[in-house]
Every structure is written in C-alpha cells, then in structure tokens.
C-alpha cells in the first residue's frame, strides 16, 4: 500500500511540474497569460471538462470507458432547451429532468455492458454517442435555443467577487464534487469495490461483490456528471446547440484522467490527479488562443497530447509488470 502511494505521489508531482512548466512558458511568451481575467477564463474552461472527467474516471477505474459523455452533456442541455420552448420555465424542474435523463442514459450504458453483455463499453458508448447526437438535433429541431431561466444559467454564469471578473461558482462546485468523490472512492466500501473491480474483475466477483451493480453505478454516475456539465455549458454560452455533440469533449475528459494517473487497464486513478489533468488541458487550450495558433495545428498538438498520455499509461503498466515479475523471482 505504501509503495502504491509513493508511485501515485511521484506521478502527481510530475504532473504538477508539467503544469508549472506550461504556465511558465505561456507567461514568458504572452504577458496576458497571468491577467486575472485570463486566469478566471482558465478556471471556467476547466470546470466543464472536470465535470465530464469525474464520471470518466469512475469508468476508467473499472477498466471501461464512456465515449458518450460529451454527447450526453449536449443532449441534456438540448432537452432543457426543448422543454423551455414547450413552455416549461421552472429552472429547477428543467435541471432535475436533465440530471435524471443523463443518469438514465448512463444506466442504459451500464445495462448494455453488464446485463446484455456487449463485448466492451467502447461499443455501447460509441453507439450511444451517435444516438444522442441525433436526439439532440431532433429535440431542438436542429436550431440553437437561448433565453434560459436565470436559475439554469446560475452554475455556469455566476461569479463571486470582482477580481478578474469574479471567481466562477461552477469551479467552486467542481472543487466540492472532487472532495466528496475523493472521500467516496477512498473511504467507502463501494469506492473500494470500484478499484477492486478494475484491478481484477473475476476476483472481485468471487469475493462476493456484485460487479454488475458496481459497473452500472459507475456508468450511471458518469451520466449524472455529464448532465451537470450540460447545465454548466448553458450558463457559460447562454445557448444549447445539438451540433456541439460532435465536439471532442470525451477525448478531453479521457486525456485529463490519463494525464492525472488513471489507466486503461483499470484499478488506478485519483480525483486530485484528474483535476491536475483538467487544468493542463485547459491551460493548453488557453495557450492556443493566446498565441493565435491555427486550429489545424491545435488539433495536431491535442492529438499528440492524447497519444502521449496513452503511451505514458502503457509504459507505466509495463514497468509495473516488470517490477512484479522481479519481485516474484526473488
């Protein structure tokens, strides 16, 4: 246990160092990077990805993946827009419906994997991503919808104080969610079961844990967090747009988790590391904007970052496997 904590701590120190180096480079190349308004902009951008990455981390810990989180967020936002157009103007009701819808979609993803035994969550969640993209366009009639109630926009729009335009309430909510999820994963039996399931699914099942329920819970929570991201997006932009379901929101969430220490092989990942990964992705995208880098180059760099994150995961897994073999040979 101590060795695992040391490895995790070393990885997080490396991630923190990478974040510091990126910030220092951008501060040198563009004097506007450390402007208060720009820092607040980074935190606002971080919050959206952080909501998605919370659910994504749960799935990755179980050695799964949820490629539908971005489309789920957009669909939930569009569902609220469609209901508003139909005359539902109670913001609390709209948000509750969105959260239930997001959770239901996640539950369906989990059920397809655990009860209908689709071979891998890649299959079911990729299919769900396309379904949600189409549904988002259908419910909105392929048009953008605005003029949402203030209560719906509160999460993504409200700020506290005046420094840099105000500290975003959405980021404060993210911090609270991450603390609660950290306690949940590290201090509860269900949280430990999630790590166990990712480490060795069969051994977890033989120990008496209902792995199907554990996996279904993770994908349901991923859907709920996607719905929160959708609500947050309305406050930030003031609109919902079904066409945004094709944006690479899911890849940003995956990259944040992997950079933060999660693994595609399962059984690893922390909320603190994931937050660091989200900050790195947000700083990188912010730097692209400040340096006026062409969108095609941005796509290339982000693609390389994702590839490097996966490569780091593979190298970590190989090194740990080698250490285990050496330890077994002693």
C-alpha positions as CSV (number, residue, x, y, z in Angstrom):
1,X,0.0,0.0,0.0
2,X,2.9,2.4,0.9
3,X,4.6,1.7,-2.4
4,X,1.5,2.4,-4.3
5,X,1.0,5.7,-2.6
6,X,4.6,6.6,-3.3
7,X,4.2,5.8,-7.0
8,X,1.0,7.8,-7.1
9,X,2.7,10.7,-5.3
10,X,5.6,10.7,-7.7
11,X,3.3,10.7,-10.7
12,X,1.3,13.6,-9.3
13,X,4.5,15.6,-8.6
14,X,5.5,15.0,-12.2
15,X,2.1,16.2,-13.4
16,X,2.3,19.3,-11.2
17,X,5.8,20.1,-12.6
18,X,4.4,19.7,-16.1
19,X,1.6,22.2,-15.3
20,X,4.1,24.7,-13.8
21,X,6.4,24.5,-16.8
22,X,3.5,25.0,-19.2
23,X,2.3,28.1,-17.2
24,X,5.9,29.5,-17.1
25,X,6.3,29.1,-20.8
26,X,3.0,30.8,-21.6
27,X,3.8,33.6,-19.2
28,X,7.1,34.2,-21.0
29,X,5.6,34.0,-24.5
30,X,2.5,36.1,-23.7
31,X,2.2,38.7,-21.0
32,X,-1.6,38.4,-20.9
33,X,-1.4,34.8,-19.6
34,X,-1.3,35.9,-15.9
35,X,-4.0,38.5,-16.3
36,X,-6.7,38.0,-13.7
37,X,-9.4,37.7,-16.4
38,X,-7.4,35.1,-18.2
39,X,-6.9,33.0,-15.1
40,X,-10.6,33.1,-14.4
41,X,-11.2,32.1,-18.0
42,X,-9.0,29.0,-17.5
43,X,-10.9,28.0,-14.4
44,X,-14.2,28.3,-16.3
45,X,-12.9,26.2,-19.1
46,X,-11.5,23.7,-16.6
47,X,-14.9,23.3,-14.8
48,X,-16.7,21.9,-17.9
49,X,-14.1,19.2,-18.5
50,X,-13.8,18.5,-14.8
51,X,-17.5,17.5,-14.6
52,X,-17.1,15.1,-17.5
53,X,-13.8,13.7,-16.2
54,X,-15.4,12.8,-12.9
55,X,-17.6,10.3,-14.5
56,X,-15.0,9.2,-17.0
57,X,-12.6,8.4,-14.1
58,X,-15.1,6.1,-12.5
59,X,-15.4,4.2,-15.8
60,X,-11.6,4.1,-16.4
61,X,-11.0,2.7,-12.9
62,X,-13.2,-0.2,-13.8
63,X,-11.1,-0.7,-17.0
64,X,-14.0,0.7,-19.0
65,X,-14.7,3.9,-20.9
66,X,-17.6,6.2,-21.7
67,X,-17.4,7.8,-25.1
68,X,-20.9,9.3,-24.8
69,X,-20.2,11.8,-22.0
70,X,-19.8,14.8,-24.3
71,X,-22.9,14.0,-26.4
72,X,-24.8,13.2,-23.2
73,X,-24.0,16.7,-21.8
74,X,-25.1,18.3,-25.1
75,X,-28.3,16.2,-25.2
76,X,-29.2,17.2,-21.6
77,X,-28.7,20.8,-22.5
78,X,-30.8,20.5,-25.6
79,X,-33.5,18.6,-23.7
80,X,-33.8,21.5,-21.3
81,X,-34.0,23.9,-24.3
82,X,-36.7,21.8,-26.0
83,X,-38.8,21.8,-22.8
84,X,-38.3,25.5,-22.3
85,X,-39.6,26.0,-25.8
86,X,-42.7,23.9,-24.9
87,X,-43.4,26.3,-22.0
88,X,-41.6,24.7,-19.1
89,X,-39.9,27.8,-17.4
90,X,-39.2,26.4,-14.0
91,X,-35.4,26.2,-13.9
92,X,-35.2,23.8,-11.0
93,X,-37.5,21.4,-12.8
94,X,-35.6,21.7,-16.0
95,X,-32.3,20.9,-14.2
96,X,-33.8,17.9,-12.4
97,X,-35.2,16.5,-15.6
98,X,-31.7,16.9,-17.2
99,X,-30.0,15.1,-14.4
100,X,-32.5,12.3,-14.4
101,X,-32.1,12.0,-18.2
102,X,-28.3,12.0,-18.0
103,X,-28.4,9.4,-15.3
104,X,-30.8,7.2,-17.2
105,X,-28.6,7.3,-20.3
106,X,-25.6,6.3,-18.1
107,X,-27.7,3.5,-16.6
108,X,-28.6,2.2,-20.1
109,X,-24.8,2.2,-21.0
110,X,-24.1,0.2,-17.9
111,X,-27.0,-2.2,-18.6
112,X,-25.8,-2.8,-22.1
113,X,-22.5,-3.8,-20.7
114,X,-23.5,-5.8,-17.7
115,X,-26.9,-7.3,-18.4
116,X,-26.9,-7.5,-22.2
117,X,-23.2,-8.4,-22.3
118,X,-22.0,-6.2,-25.1
119,X,-18.3,-7.1,-25.5
120,X,-16.8,-3.7,-24.4
121,X,-18.1,-0.4,-23.3
122,X,-16.3,1.2,-26.3
123,X,-19.0,-0.4,-28.5
124,X,-22.1,0.6,-26.4
125,X,-21.0,4.1,-25.5
126,X,-19.8,4.9,-29.0
127,X,-23.2,3.9,-30.3
128,X,-24.9,5.9,-27.6
129,X,-22.8,8.9,-28.6
130,X,-24.2,8.9,-32.1
131,X,-27.8,8.2,-30.8
132,X,-27.5,11.3,-28.5
133,X,-26.1,13.4,-31.3
134,X,-29.2,12.6,-33.4
135,X,-31.6,13.1,-30.5
136,X,-30.0,16.5,-29.6
137,X,-30.7,17.7,-33.1
138,X,-34.2,16.2,-33.2
139,X,-35.5,17.7,-29.9
140,X,-34.2,21.2,-30.8
141,X,-35.2,21.0,-34.5
142,X,-31.5,21.5,-35.4
143,X,-31.6,25.1,-34.1
144,X,-29.9,26.9,-31.2
145,X,-32.1,27.8,-28.2
146,X,-31.4,30.7,-25.8
147,X,-33.2,32.8,-23.1
148,X,-32.9,30.1,-20.4
149,X,-34.2,30.9,-16.9
150,X,-31.6,32.5,-14.6
151,X,-31.6,29.5,-12.3
152,X,-30.4,27.3,-15.1
153,X,-27.6,29.7,-16.0
154,X,-26.5,30.2,-12.4
155,X,-24.0,27.3,-12.4
156,X,-22.1,28.4,-15.4
157,X,-22.6,32.2,-15.2
158,X,-22.5,33.3,-11.6
159,X,-19.2,34.5,-10.1
160,X,-18.0,35.7,-6.7
161,X,-16.1,38.9,-6.2
162,X,-14.7,41.2,-8.8
163,X,-11.1,40.2,-9.3
164,X,-10.7,39.2,-13.0
165,X,-14.5,39.3,-13.5
166,X,-15.2,37.2,-10.4
167,X,-14.3,33.7,-9.3
168,X,-16.6,31.2,-11.1
169,X,-19.2,29.5,-8.9
170,X,-19.0,26.5,-11.3
171,X,-15.4,25.9,-10.4
172,X,-16.2,26.0,-6.7
173,X,-18.9,23.4,-7.2
174,X,-16.3,21.3,-9.1
175,X,-13.9,21.5,-6.1
176,X,-16.7,20.4,-3.7
177,X,-17.6,17.5,-6.0
178,X,-14.0,16.4,-6.3
179,X,-13.6,16.4,-2.5
180,X,-16.8,14.4,-2.0
181,X,-15.7,11.9,-4.7
182,X,-12.3,11.6,-3.2
183,X,-13.8,10.7,0.1
184,X,-16.2,8.3,-1.6
185,X,-13.5,6.5,-3.5
186,X,-11.0,6.2,-0.7
187,X,-13.2,5.8,2.4
188,X,-16.3,3.8,1.4
189,X,-16.8,0.2,0.6
190,X,-18.4,0.9,-2.7
191,X,-15.5,3.2,-3.7
192,X,-13.0,0.4,-2.8
193,X,-15.1,-2.1,-4.7
194,X,-14.8,0.1,-7.8
195,X,-11.0,-0.1,-7.6
196,X,-11.1,-3.8,-6.9
197,X,-13.4,-4.4,-9.9
198,X,-10.9,-2.6,-12.2
199,X,-7.9,-4.4,-10.7
200,X,-9.3,-7.9,-11.1
201,X,-13.0,-8.3,-12.1
202,X,-13.2,-12.0,-11.6
203,X,-11.5,-12.0,-8.2
204,X,-13.9,-9.2,-7.2
205,X,-16.9,-11.3,-8.3
206,X,-15.6,-14.4,-6.5
207,X,-15.2,-12.3,-3.3
208,X,-19.0,-11.7,-3.2
209,X,-19.2,-8.2,-4.7
210,X,-21.9,-7.7,-7.3
211,X,-19.7,-6.4,-10.1
212,X,-22.6,-5.8,-12.4
213,X,-24.1,-3.4,-10.0
214,X,-20.7,-1.7,-9.4
215,X,-20.2,-1.1,-13.1
216,X,-23.8,0.1,-13.6
217,X,-23.4,2.6,-10.8
218,X,-20.2,3.9,-12.4
219,X,-21.8,4.5,-15.8
220,X,-24.9,6.0,-14.2
221,X,-22.8,8.4,-12.2
222,X,-20.9,9.3,-15.5
223,X,-24.3,10.2,-17.0
224,X,-25.2,12.3,-14.0
225,X,-21.9,14.2,-14.2
226,X,-22.4,14.7,-17.9
227,X,-25.8,16.3,-17.2
228,X,-24.2,18.7,-14.7
229,X,-21.7,19.6,-17.5
230,X,-24.6,20.2,-19.8
231,X,-26.3,22.5,-17.3
232,X,-22.9,24.3,-16.8
233,X,-22.5,24.8,-20.5
234,X,-25.8,26.7,-20.8
235,X,-24.6,29.2,-18.2
236,X,-21.3,29.7,-20.0
237,X,-22.7,30.2,-23.5
238,X,-26.3,31.1,-22.9
239,X,-27.5,28.6,-25.5
240,X,-27.8,24.9,-26.4
241,X,-26.8,23.6,-29.7
242,X,-27.2,20.0,-30.8
243,X,-24.4,20.3,-33.3
244,X,-21.9,20.5,-30.4
245,X,-22.4,16.8,-29.7
246,X,-19.6,16.1,-32.3
247,X,-17.1,18.2,-30.3
248,X,-14.2,16.2,-28.8
249,X,-15.4,16.7,-25.2
250,X,-15.0,13.0,-24.4
251,X,-11.4,12.9,-25.6
252,X,-10.5,15.9,-23.4
253,X,-12.0,14.1,-20.4
254,X,-10.1,10.9,-21.2
255,X,-6.9,12.8,-21.7
256,X,-7.3,14.6,-18.3
257,X,-7.9,11.3,-16.5
258,X,-4.9,9.5,-18.1
259,X,-2.6,12.5,-17.6
260,X,-3.7,12.5,-14.0
261,X,-2.7,8.9,-13.4
262,X,-5.7,6.8,-14.5
263,X,-5.1,3.7,-16.6
264,X,-7.0,2.0,-19.4
265,X,-6.1,-1.3,-17.6
266,X,-8.2,-0.2,-14.6
267,X,-7.7,-0.1,-10.9
268,X,-6.0,3.3,-10.9
269,X,-6.8,7.0,-10.7
270,X,-7.4,9.7,-8.2
271,X,-9.6,12.8,-8.1
272,X,-6.6,15.1,-7.4
273,X,-4.7,13.7,-10.4
274,X,-7.7,14.1,-12.6
275,X,-8.1,17.8,-11.5
276,X,-4.4,18.4,-12.5
277,X,-5.1,16.8,-15.9
278,X,-8.1,19.0,-16.4
279,X,-6.1,22.1,-15.6
280,X,-3.3,21.0,-18.0
281,X,-5.9,20.6,-20.8
282,X,-7.5,23.9,-20.1
283,X,-4.1,25.7,-19.9
284,X,-3.1,24.1,-23.2
285,X,-6.3,25.2,-24.9
286,X,-6.0,28.7,-23.4
287,X,-2.4,28.9,-24.6
288,X,-3.5,28.1,-28.2
289,X,-5.9,31.0,-28.1
290,X,-3.4,33.5,-26.6
291,X,-0.7,32.5,-29.2
292,X,-3.2,32.6,-32.0
293,X,-2.3,29.1,-33.1
294,X,-4.1,27.8,-36.2
295,X,-6.9,25.4,-35.5
296,X,-5.3,22.7,-37.6
297,X,-2.1,22.9,-35.6
298,X,-4.2,22.8,-32.4
299,X,-5.8,19.6,-33.5
300,X,-2.4,18.1,-34.2
301,X,-1.0,19.1,-30.8
302,X,-4.0,17.9,-28.9
303,X,-3.9,14.6,-30.8
304,X,-0.2,14.2,-29.9
305,X,-1.0,15.0,-26.2
306,X,-3.6,12.3,-26.1
307,X,-1.3,9.8,-27.8
308,X,1.5,10.7,-25.3
309,X,-1.0,10.3,-22.4
310,X,-1.9,6.8,-23.7
311,X,1.8,6.0,-24.2
312,X,2.6,7.0,-20.7
313,X,-0.1,4.7,-19.5
314,X,1.3,1.8,-21.4
315,X,4.9,2.5,-20.2
316,X,3.6,2.7,-16.6
317,X,1.8,-0.6,-17.0
318,X,4.9,-2.3,-18.5
319,X,7.2,-1.0,-15.8
320,X,4.9,-2.2,-13.0
321,X,4.5,-5.6,-14.6
322,X,8.3,-5.8,-14.8
323,X,8.6,-4.9,-11.1
324,X,6.1,-7.5,-10.2
325,X,8.0,-10.2,-12.1
326,X,11.3,-9.2,-10.5
327,X,9.7,-9.2,-7.1
328,X,8.2,-12.7,-7.7
329,X,11.6,-14.0,-8.8
330,X,13.2,-13.1,-5.5
